Amino acid sequence: MSDLDAFFPTEGLITALDGSQIKFSTKIPWKKDVEIIRSVPLDHLNSILTELPTEADKIGPELIVNTIKKIIDTVPEILIQIVSKIIEKPIEWCENNLTFEDILSITIPFFAKYYIGWVKTKDQIVKPASDGT
């Protein structure tokens, strides 16, 4: 378990407004990840995501939460689409039965997973060249 797992749990249980219990996990199969990415107009996020630092040591809860705030301000419909796919419920059901806190408890770990994974992968692939001396 990494230090960030404490801030961004990948699994959880929420109680919807209709009283139903929804167990969720942002550890989802590649096929579902691709389905989410293809179904959500992520091009709208480009300007937000390009502002993020690309160094692993700058990743933290404040950065992820601030990014989610920017998404809410610009394209909130993306969050409900992602939640709908993760918990496998229709968008209308999510809009009527989940609270703001519920939406964030699912989307913050989801975005953190992608961002942290991207930075870690980039850091492994793009290493400073040694001068060989």
C-alpha positions in Angstrom: 0.0 0.0 0.0 1.5 3.3 -1.0 1.2 6.5 1.1 -1.3 7.9 -1.4 -3.6 4.9 -0.9 -4.5 6.4 2.5 -5.7 9.5 0.8 -7.3 7.9 -2.3 -8.9 4.6 -1.3 -9.7 2.5 -4.4 -12.7 0.8 -2.8 -15.6 2.0 -0.8 -19.2 1.7 0.2 -21.7 4.5 -0.1 -25.4 4.7 0.9 -27.5 6.2 -1.8 -30.3 8.6 -1.1 -32.8 5.8 -1.9 -31.2 3.7 0.9 -29.4 1.2 -1.3 -25.8 0.3 -0.5 -23.4 0.7 -3.4 -20.0 -1.0 -3.2 -17.5 0.5 -5.7 -13.9 0.0 -6.7 -11.8 2.2 -8.9 -9.5 -0.8 -9.5 -11.3 -1.8 -12.7 -10.4 -4.0 -15.6 -8.6 -2.4 -18.6 -11.7 -3.0 -20.7 -13.8 -0.9 -18.4 -11.1 1.8 -18.2 -11.1 2.0 -22.0 -14.9 2.1 -22.1 -14.9 5.1 -19.6 -12.2 6.9 -21.5 -14.0 6.5 -24.8 -17.4 7.4 -23.4 -16.4 10.6 -21.7 -15.5 13.7 -23.6 -12.0 14.0 -22.1 -10.9 16.5 -24.7 -12.6 19.1 -22.5 -10.2 18.2 -19.7 -7.1 18.9 -21.9 -6.6 22.5 -20.6 -7.0 21.4 -17.0 -4.7 18.3 -17.3 -1.9 20.1 -19.1 -1.6 22.4 -16.1 -0.7 19.6 -13.8 2.9 19.0 -12.8 4.6 15.9 -14.2 7.0 15.2 -11.3 6.0 12.3 -9.0 7.1 14.2 -5.9 4.5 17.0 -6.5 1.5 14.7 -6.5 -0.6 14.9 -3.4 -4.2 15.1 -2.1 -4.3 18.9 -2.5 -3.4 18.7 -6.2 -6.0 16.0 -7.0 -8.7 17.8 -5.0 -7.9 21.1 -6.8 -8.0 19.4 -10.1 -11.5 17.9 -9.3 -12.6 21.4 -8.3 -11.6 22.7 -11.7 -13.4 19.9 -13.5 -16.6 20.7 -11.5 -16.3 24.3 -12.5 -15.9 23.5 -16.2 -17.3 20.1 -17.1 -19.3 18.5 -14.2 -21.2 16.1 -16.5 -17.9 14.2 -16.9 -17.9 13.2 -13.3 -21.4 11.8 -13.3 -20.6 9.8 -16.5 -17.5 8.3 -14.9 -19.4 7.4 -11.7 -22.3 5.9 -13.8 -19.8 3.6 -15.5 -17.9 2.6 -12.4 -20.9 1.7 -10.3 -22.9 0.4 -13.4 -26.0 2.5 -12.8 -27.8 4.8 -15.3 -26.7 8.5 -15.2 -30.2 9.6 -14.2 -30.2 7.2 -11.2 -26.8 8.6 -10.2 -28.0 12.2 -10.5 -31.1 11.5 -8.4 -29.6 9.2 -5.8 -26.0 10.2 -5.1 -24.8 13.2 -3.2 -21.9 15.5 -4.0 -19.8 13.7 -1.4 -20.7 10.3 -3.0 -19.6 11.5 -6.5 -16.3 12.8 -5.1 -15.6 9.7 -3.1 -15.6 7.8 -6.4 -14.1 10.3 -8.8 -11.2 11.5 -6.7 -9.6 8.1 -6.4 -10.4 7.4 -10.1 -8.5 10.5 -11.3 -5.8 10.0 -8.8 -5.2 6.5 -10.1 -4.8 7.7 -13.7 -2.7 10.7 -12.8 -0.4 8.9 -10.5 -0.1 6.0 -12.9 0.8 8.3 -15.8 3.5 10.1 -13.8 5.0 6.9 -12.4 5.1 5.4 -15.9 6.5 8.5 -17.5 9.2 8.6 -14.8 10.2 5.0 -15.5 10.2 5.5 -19.3 11.9 8.9 -19.5 14.9 8.7 -17.3 17.7 11.3 -17.4 20.5 10.2 -19.7 23.7 9.3 -17.9 26.8 11.0 -19.2 28.7 7.7 -19.2 31.7 9.1 -17.4 
